[in-house]
């Protein structure tokens, strides 16, 4: 989670805010993910691909090819 928050802080998003790097999936983090999904991934607002949850394909786009999804 910290890596996600750090990565989002480095991406310019219209109306974006600086996230605290807490390691928790806060509402602020969810809101920034929604902005990223709409602005950078061009997902339609209100759809499953723009709901603030980072999907595996989106995570690969955000973190690159070396990304590995780990479920805990």
Secondary structure as UniProt FT lines:
FT   HELIX           2..9
FT   TURN            14..15
FT   HELIX           27..39
FT   TURN            45..46
FT   HELIX           48..50
FT   HELIX           56..63
FT   TURN            65..66
//
